[in-house]
Amino acid sequence: MIFLLLFLAGIVAAAVVDLESRQSASQITTVDLSVNWGTPVHRASGVLYGVPNTKNQIPSTFYTGMGFNYLSAGGGAIHWGDGLDFWGIYHVLSNFQTARQFNAQFILKMSDLWGTDGTQGSGGVYPGANNDFVEYDAYLTQLVSDLKANGMTTNIKLLIWNEPDLTVFWNAPQAQYFATWSHAVKFLRANLPGVPIAGPALAGMPSSSNSWWTGFLTRVKADGTAPDVYTWHHEGSSTDINNDLQTSQPAMVNLLNSFGLAIGEFIIDEYANVGEQNPSSAAWWIARFERFNMSGLRGNWLSGANLQDFLSGLLWKSGSTYFANGEWQVYNYYATSMTGHRVATTGSTDRLMDNFAVVGTNIVRILVGGRLVTGTYSLQIKNLSALGLATAGTISVRTRQFSFAGTEGQEGSPTDLGLVAHTYTGNVLSFPIFQTDTVTTWAFEFNF
């Protein structure tokens, strides 16, 4: 019996070795322990809406646990009718206070407060028609007064208009939007000096063939109204190569260089389509934001009152009692366990598997994630000698499994699947990732 068990173990080991040897380049995601990328600041831990009006309605542990550091809101889907929505300042103020409570940055969606949040009817009013800004100036004047009166001039960025390239948010000529942008920037910089302005918050990704981007950059270059922070969205198809920071970040840099504009901070203030809001895809997006040193705010696909609750779908509740789902557990691990310093990583060349890795005190932690993909991938961990380890030997790796039962399904901490000993040579440890479904994901840990 002992001989048979050893024989079977040998077959399994040989199968794994053979599997690893047959990995194609597109099936490998890597970690380089010799390259220090700096201190983690959980760049992907922002949320779009998702925060109730009532202070402390969501217990503070859910905010701190997911690393809450950015909130974008403006009273979306709560305004009364079309046109100016001064009532919404109450909602904005409560959201701002929650952000400040946790030392998070607040991005104010000014177009929500104006009343153009996608719920407006056919009589929706858009500023700048016939170059008339009388009503808009009244709105801007009131907004500036309210922001100053409520101490909302720090830890805040002003987003002038949300997704003007979609008619549901801007049903007026493109040139009218460009004129409105310039008018608003000049007004705000004169009346709120030093408060950063963000935009253009386009739904479409940066591209030299996108007239919204080229027209916008032409205008801001000509009249000196470039935003302090460039924003756009990534909520499109999971199979679109352009819907990926790996495409859009260098495209944005190239665009700014071609227009002779400064390259500053980039923020994706809405990311991940509804199908990607699960543990595996969340980890994939986290890896992307960490690699490109960009901040990201989760998209929010809830509606009605739920839009202003549940931390953008990371929580649910039974009665009035909140609980975490499996995706929140990924952000919790990311924000609270992945400490130390970041190390260099690469995603698979098929763009469907990625990882984020840190070196802490005598421990390496690696969070992997696939973008709605199944199959077998390989994780390669290079330059183990950078940790003081030998270039060949055996390392015991712990696996933690993040499961998912949907947005409304409660999940506890990741399941500890125990330790598995892996032999390695050539200063590289490699082992397979068996992605058997599109939502479950894994963290790997080893001590040194």
C-alpha positions as CSV (number, residue, x, y, z in Angstrom):
1,M,0.0,0.0,0.0
2,I,2.8,2.4,0.9
3,F,4.5,1.6,-2.4
4,L,1.2,2.3,-4.3
5,L,0.7,5.6,-2.6
6,L,4.3,6.7,-3.4
7,F,3.8,5.5,-7.0
8,L,0.6,7.6,-7.3
9,A,2.2,10.6,-5.7
10,G,5.0,10.3,-8.2
11,I,2.5,10.2,-11.1
12,V,0.7,13.4,-9.7
13,A,4.0,15.2,-9.3
14,A,5.1,14.2,-12.8
15,A,1.8,15.4,-14.2
16,V,2.2,18.8,-12.5
17,V,5.8,19.1,-13.8
18,D,4.7,18.1,-17.3
19,L,1.8,20.6,-17.1
20,E,4.1,23.4,-16.0
21,S,6.6,22.6,-18.8
22,R,3.8,22.9,-21.4
23,Q,2.6,26.3,-20.2
24,S,2.6,28.8,-23.1
25,A,3.8,32.3,-22.6
26,S,0.1,33.5,-22.6
27,Q,-0.7,31.3,-19.7
28,I,1.9,32.7,-17.3
29,T,1.7,35.5,-14.8
30,T,4.9,36.5,-13.0
31,V,6.4,38.0,-9.9
32,D,9.9,39.5,-9.7
33,L,11.0,39.7,-6.0
34,S,14.0,41.7,-6.8
35,V,12.1,44.9,-8.0
36,N,10.6,47.1,-5.2
37,W,7.6,49.1,-6.4
38,G,7.1,51.0,-3.2
39,T,4.6,50.9,-0.4
40,P,1.0,49.6,-1.0
41,V,-1.7,52.2,-0.7
42,H,-4.6,50.0,-2.0
43,R,-5.1,52.0,-5.2
44,A,-8.2,50.1,-6.3
45,S,-10.2,50.6,-3.1
46,G,-12.5,53.4,-4.2
47,V,-16.3,53.2,-4.7
48,L,-18.8,55.0,-6.9
49,Y,-21.8,56.0,-4.8
50,G,-22.7,53.2,-2.3
51,V,-22.6,55.4,0.8
52,P,-25.9,56.1,2.6
53,N,-27.0,59.6,3.8
54,T,-27.2,58.4,7.4
55,K,-23.9,58.6,9.1
56,N,-22.5,55.3,10.4
57,Q,-25.4,53.3,8.9
58,I,-22.8,51.0,7.4
59,P,-20.5,50.0,10.3
60,S,-17.0,51.5,10.1
61,T,-15.3,48.1,10.0
62,F,-16.6,47.6,6.5
63,Y,-15.0,50.9,5.3
64,T,-11.7,50.3,7.0
65,G,-11.6,46.7,6.1
66,M,-11.9,47.3,2.3
67,G,-9.4,50.1,2.4
68,F,-11.9,52.8,1.5
69,N,-10.0,55.7,0.1
70,Y,-12.0,57.3,-2.7
71,L,-15.7,58.1,-3.1
72,S,-17.4,59.6,-6.1
73,A,-21.0,61.0,-5.7
74,G,-23.2,63.9,-6.4
75,G,-26.7,62.8,-5.4
76,G,-27.3,60.6,-8.5
77,A,-30.9,59.3,-8.8
78,I,-32.2,61.3,-5.9
79,H,-32.9,64.7,-7.4
80,W,-36.4,66.1,-8.0
81,G,-37.1,66.8,-11.6
82,D,-34.9,68.4,-14.2
83,G,-32.7,71.4,-13.8
84,L,-30.9,72.7,-10.8
85,D,-30.8,70.3,-7.8
86,F,-29.7,72.3,-4.8
87,W,-31.5,69.9,-2.4
88,G,-28.9,67.3,-3.4
89,I,-26.2,69.3,-1.4
90,Y,-27.5,67.5,1.7
91,H,-26.7,64.1,0.2
92,V,-23.3,65.4,-1.1
93,L,-22.5,66.8,2.4
94,S,-23.2,63.6,4.2
95,N,-21.2,61.6,1.7
96,F,-18.3,64.1,2.0
97,Q,-18.4,63.8,5.8
98,T,-18.2,60.0,5.5
99,A,-15.2,60.2,3.2
100,R,-13.5,62.7,5.5
101,Q,-14.2,60.4,8.5
102,F,-12.1,57.7,6.8
103,N,-9.5,60.1,5.3
104,A,-10.8,59.3,1.8
105,Q,-10.8,61.6,-1.2
106,F,-14.2,62.8,-2.4
107,I,-14.9,63.3,-6.1
108,L,-18.0,65.5,-6.5
109,K,-20.1,64.7,-9.6
110,M,-21.3,68.3,-10.3
111,S,-23.6,67.2,-13.2
112,D,-25.5,65.0,-10.7
113,L,-26.2,68.1,-8.5
114,W,-27.2,70.0,-11.6
115,G,-29.8,67.3,-12.1
116,T,-28.4,65.5,-15.2
117,D,-27.7,62.1,-13.8
118,G,-29.4,59.8,-16.4
119,T,-32.8,60.1,-14.8
120,Q,-33.7,63.4,-16.4
121,G,-36.5,63.5,-18.9
122,S,-36.6,64.9,-22.4
123,G,-36.9,68.4,-21.0
124,G,-33.5,68.2,-19.4
125,V,-31.6,71.5,-19.4
126,Y,-28.0,71.6,-20.5
127,P,-25.7,74.6,-19.8
128,G,-24.3,76.7,-22.6
129,A,-27.1,76.5,-25.1
130,N,-26.7,79.4,-27.5
131,N,-23.7,80.3,-25.4
132,D,-26.1,81.2,-22.5
133,F,-24.6,80.5,-19.1
134,V,-26.9,82.6,-16.9
135,E,-28.5,79.6,-15.1
136,Y,-25.3,77.7,-15.0
137,D,-23.5,80.6,-13.4
138,A,-26.3,80.8,-10.7
139,Y,-25.7,77.1,-10.1
140,L,-21.9,77.5,-9.9
141,T,-22.2,80.5,-7.6
142,Q,-24.5,78.5,-5.2
143,L,-22.2,75.5,-5.4
144,V,-19.1,77.5,-4.5
145,S,-21.0,79.1,-1.6
146,D,-22.2,75.8,-0.3
147,L,-18.8,74.1,-0.6
148,K,-17.1,77.0,1.3
149,A,-19.8,77.1,4.0
150,N,-19.5,73.4,4.7
151,G,-15.7,73.2,4.7
152,M,-15.6,71.2,1.5
153,T,-12.5,72.7,-0.1
154,T,-10.0,70.1,1.0
155,N,-9.9,66.3,0.3
156,I,-12.2,67.0,-2.7
157,K,-12.0,67.0,-6.5
158,L,-14.6,68.6,-8.7
159,L,-15.8,66.5,-11.6
160,I,-17.6,68.9,-13.9
161,W,-19.6,66.4,-16.0
162,N,-20.1,62.7,-16.0
163,E,-19.8,60.7,-19.3
164,P,-20.7,63.6,-21.7
165,D,-20.0,61.3,-24.6
166,L,-23.2,59.4,-23.7
167,T,-26.5,61.1,-24.7
168,V,-28.2,59.8,-21.5
169,F,-25.9,62.2,-19.6
170,W,-25.3,65.0,-22.2
171,N,-28.0,65.2,-24.9
172,A,-26.6,68.4,-26.5
173,P,-23.9,69.2,-29.1
174,Q,-20.4,68.2,-28.5
175,A,-19.2,71.8,-29.0
176,Q,-21.6,73.0,-26.3
177,Y,-20.0,70.5,-23.8
178,F,-16.5,71.8,-24.6
179,A,-17.7,75.4,-24.1
180,T,-19.3,74.4,-20.8
181,W,-16.2,72.7,-19.6
182,S,-14.0,75.8,-20.3
183,H,-16.6,78.1,-18.7
184,A,-16.8,76.0,-15.6
185,V,-13.1,75.5,-15.2
186,K,-12.4,79.3,-15.4
187,F,-15.2,80.0,-12.9
188,L,-14.1,77.4,-10.4
189,R,-10.4,78.3,-10.6
190,A,-11.3,82.0,-10.0
191,N,-13.6,81.2,-7.1
192,L,-12.1,78.0,-5.6
193,P,-8.4,78.4,-6.2
194,G,-6.4,75.3,-5.4
195,V,-9.3,72.8,-5.5
196,P,-8.4,70.1,-8.1
197,I,-10.6,69.7,-11.2
198,A,-11.1,66.2,-12.6
199,G,-12.3,65.2,-16.1
200,P,-13.4,64.6,-18.7
201,A,-14.8,61.3,-17.2
202,L,-15.6,59.9,-20.6
203,A,-17.1,56.5,-21.0
204,G,-14.8,55.9,-24.0
205,M,-11.2,55.1,-23.5
206,P,-8.4,57.5,-24.7
207,S,-7.7,57.2,-28.4
208,S,-6.5,59.5,-31.2
209,S,-9.5,58.3,-33.2
210,N,-12.0,59.3,-30.6
211,S,-13.3,62.8,-31.4
212,W,-14.4,63.4,-27.8
213,W,-10.9,63.0,-26.6
214,T,-9.2,64.8,-29.4
215,G,-11.7,67.6,-29.3
216,F,-11.5,67.9,-25.5
217,L,-7.7,68.1,-25.5
218,T,-7.7,70.6,-28.4
219,R,-10.0,72.9,-26.4
220,V,-8.2,72.6,-23.1
221,K,-4.8,73.1,-24.7
222,A,-6.1,76.3,-26.5
223,D,-7.6,78.0,-23.5
224,G,-5.6,76.6,-20.6
225,T,-8.3,74.6,-18.9
226,A,-6.7,71.2,-18.7
227,P,-7.9,69.2,-15.7
228,D,-5.7,68.7,-12.7
229,V,-6.7,65.0,-12.8
230,Y,-7.6,63.1,-15.9
231,T,-10.4,60.6,-15.5
232,W,-12.2,58.1,-17.7
233,H,-14.1,54.9,-17.3
234,H,-13.6,51.1,-17.8
235,E,-17.0,49.4,-17.7
236,G,-17.1,47.9,-21.1
237,S,-16.7,44.4,-22.5
238,S,-14.3,42.1,-20.8
239,T,-13.1,40.9,-24.2
240,D,-12.4,44.5,-25.5
241,I,-8.6,45.0,-25.6
242,N,-9.2,48.7,-25.2
243,N,-11.1,48.2,-22.0
244,D,-7.9,47.6,-20.0
245,L,-5.4,49.8,-18.3
246,Q,-2.7,48.0,-20.2
247,T,-4.1,49.8,-23.3
248,S,-5.6,53.0,-22.0
249,Q,-2.8,54.2,-19.7
250,P,-0.1,54.3,-22.4
251,A,-2.7,55.6,-24.9
252,M,-3.4,58.5,-22.5
253,V,0.3,59.3,-22.1
254,N,0.8,59.3,-25.8
255,L,-2.3,61.6,-26.4
256,L,-1.1,64.1,-23.8
257,N,2.4,64.1,-25.3
258,S,1.0,64.7,-28.8
259,F,-0.9,67.7,-27.5
260,G,2.0,69.0,-25.4
261,L,0.0,68.7,-22.2
262,A,1.4,67.8,-18.8
263,I,1.0,64.2,-17.6
264,G,-0.4,64.3,-14.1
265,E,-2.6,62.0,-12.1
266,F,-4.9,59.5,-13.8
267,I,-8.1,58.1,-12.0
268,I,-10.6,55.6,-13.3
269,D,-13.6,56.8,-11.4
270,E,-15.8,53.8,-12.6
271,Y,-14.3,50.4,-13.3
272,A,-15.5,46.8,-13.9
273,N,-18.7,45.8,-15.6
274,V,-21.4,44.1,-13.6
275,G,-20.2,40.6,-14.6
276,E,-16.7,41.4,-13.4
277,Q,-17.8,42.2,-9.8
278,N,-16.6,39.0,-8.3
279,P,-13.5,37.9,-6.4
280,S,-11.5,36.8,-9.4
281,S,-12.1,39.8,-11.6
282,A,-11.7,42.1,-8.6
283,A,-8.2,40.7,-8.1
284,W,-7.5,41.1,-11.8
285,W,-8.4,44.8,-11.7
286,I,-6.5,45.3,-8.5
287,A,-3.3,44.0,-10.2
288,R,-3.8,46.4,-13.1
289,F,-4.2,49.5,-10.9
290,E,-1.2,48.6,-8.8
291,R,1.0,48.0,-11.9
292,F,0.1,51.3,-13.5
293,N,0.0,53.3,-10.2
294,M,-3.5,54.6,-10.9
295,S,-6.5,55.0,-8.5
296,G,-9.7,53.3,-9.3
297,L,-13.3,53.4,-8.0
298,R,-15.6,50.4,-8.4
299,G,-18.5,50.9,-10.8
300,N,-22.0,50.6,-9.3
301,W,-24.7,48.6,-11.0
302,L,-27.4,48.8,-8.3
303,S,-30.3,51.1,-8.8
304,G,-32.8,53.3,-6.9
305,A,-32.2,53.5,-3.2
306,N,-29.7,50.7,-3.4
307,L,-27.4,52.9,-5.5
308,Q,-26.7,54.9,-2.4
309,D,-25.9,51.9,-0.2
310,F,-23.9,48.6,0.1
311,L,-20.5,50.1,-0.8
312,S,-21.2,49.7,-4.5
313,G,-22.2,46.0,-4.2
314,L,-19.5,44.8,-1.8
315,L,-22.1,44.3,1.0
316,W,-25.6,43.2,1.5
317,K,-27.9,43.1,4.6
318,S,-30.4,41.0,6.4
319,G,-32.9,43.5,7.9
320,S,-30.7,46.3,9.0
321,T,-27.6,44.1,9.6
322,Y,-24.9,44.4,7.0
323,F,-22.7,41.5,5.9
324,A,-19.8,41.1,3.5
325,N,-19.9,39.1,0.3
326,G,-17.0,37.2,-1.2
327,E,-15.7,40.2,-3.2
328,W,-15.5,42.4,-0.1
329,Q,-13.3,39.7,1.4
330,V,-10.8,40.1,-1.5
331,Y,-10.6,43.9,-0.9
332,N,-10.2,43.2,2.8
333,Y,-7.3,40.9,2.2
334,Y,-5.8,43.4,-0.3
335,A,-6.1,46.3,2.1
336,T,-5.2,44.7,5.5
337,S,-3.0,41.8,4.7
338,M,-1.0,42.9,1.7
339,T,1.5,45.1,3.6
340,G,5.2,45.7,3.3
341,H,6.4,46.6,-0.2
342,R,5.1,45.9,-3.6
343,V,7.2,43.9,-6.1
344,A,7.1,43.8,-9.9
345,T,4.6,41.7,-11.6
346,T,3.4,40.9,-15.2
347,G,0.1,39.6,-16.4
348,S,-0.4,36.8,-18.8
349,T,0.0,37.8,-22.5
350,D,-3.6,36.8,-23.2
351,R,-4.5,39.5,-20.7
352,L,-6.8,37.3,-18.7
353,M,-4.7,36.4,-15.6
354,D,-2.8,38.7,-13.4
355,N,-1.5,39.1,-9.9
356,F,-0.5,41.7,-7.2
357,A,2.4,40.7,-4.9
358,V,3.9,42.2,-1.8
359,V,6.9,41.3,0.5
360,G,6.1,41.8,4.2
361,T,8.0,40.8,7.3
362,N,9.3,37.3,6.5
363,I,6.3,36.6,4.2
364,V,5.3,36.9,0.6
365,R,1.7,37.4,-0.3
366,I,0.4,37.1,-3.9
367,L,-3.2,37.8,-4.9
368,V,-4.1,36.3,-8.3
369,G,-7.2,37.0,-10.5
370,G,-8.6,36.0,-13.8
371,R,-10.9,38.1,-16.0
372,L,-13.9,35.8,-16.4
373,V,-11.6,33.0,-17.5
374,T,-11.3,29.3,-16.8
375,G,-8.3,27.0,-17.5
376,T,-4.9,26.3,-16.1
377,Y,-2.4,29.1,-15.8
378,S,1.1,29.2,-14.2
379,L,2.4,31.6,-11.5
380,Q,6.2,32.1,-11.8
381,I,8.0,33.7,-8.8
382,K,11.5,34.9,-9.9
383,N,14.6,35.9,-8.0
384,L,14.0,34.2,-4.7
385,S,17.5,35.0,-3.8
386,A,16.4,38.6,-3.3
387,L,14.8,37.4,-0.1
388,G,18.0,35.6,1.0
389,L,16.7,32.2,-0.1
390,A,18.8,29.7,-2.0
391,T,18.4,29.5,-5.8
392,A,17.1,26.0,-5.5
393,G,15.2,24.1,-2.9
394,T,11.7,23.6,-1.5
395,I,9.2,26.1,-0.4
396,S,5.9,25.4,1.3
397,V,3.1,27.6,-0.1
398,R,-0.2,28.3,1.6
399,T,-3.3,28.8,-0.6
400,R,-6.3,30.8,0.5
401,Q,-9.5,30.5,-1.5
402,F,-12.0,33.4,-2.0
403,S,-15.4,32.1,-2.9
404,F,-18.4,33.9,-4.2
405,A,-22.2,33.3,-3.8
406,G,-23.3,36.5,-5.6
407,T,-23.6,40.1,-4.4
408,E,-26.3,39.1,-1.9
409,G,-24.4,36.0,-0.6
410,Q,-22.6,36.2,2.7
411,E,-19.0,34.9,2.8
412,G,-16.5,34.8,5.6
413,S,-12.8,35.0,5.5
414,P,-11.0,33.1,2.7
415,T,-10.7,29.3,3.2
416,D,-7.3,28.2,4.2
417,L,-6.5,25.2,2.0
418,G,-3.2,24.5,3.8
419,L,0.4,24.2,2.8
420,V,1.9,22.4,-0.3
421,A,5.6,21.9,-0.7
422,H,7.0,23.0,-4.1
423,T,10.5,22.3,-5.3
424,Y,12.2,25.0,-7.4
425,T,15.5,25.5,-9.3
426,G,17.1,28.3,-11.2
427,N,16.0,30.9,-8.7
428,V,12.4,30.5,-9.9
429,L,9.4,28.9,-8.2
430,S,6.6,27.9,-10.5
431,F,3.3,26.2,-9.9
432,P,-0.1,26.0,-11.6
433,I,-3.3,28.0,-11.0
434,F,-6.3,25.8,-11.6
435,Q,-9.1,28.3,-12.6
436,T,-12.1,26.0,-12.6
437,D,-14.7,28.7,-12.6
438,T,-14.8,32.4,-13.4
439,V,-15.5,33.9,-10.0
440,T,-13.3,32.0,-7.4
441,T,-9.8,33.3,-6.8
442,W,-6.7,32.7,-4.7
443,A,-4.0,34.1,-2.6
444,F,-0.7,32.4,-2.2
445,E,1.7,32.9,0.8
446,F,5.0,31.7,1.8
447,N,7.5,32.5,4.6
448,F,11.2,33.2,4.3
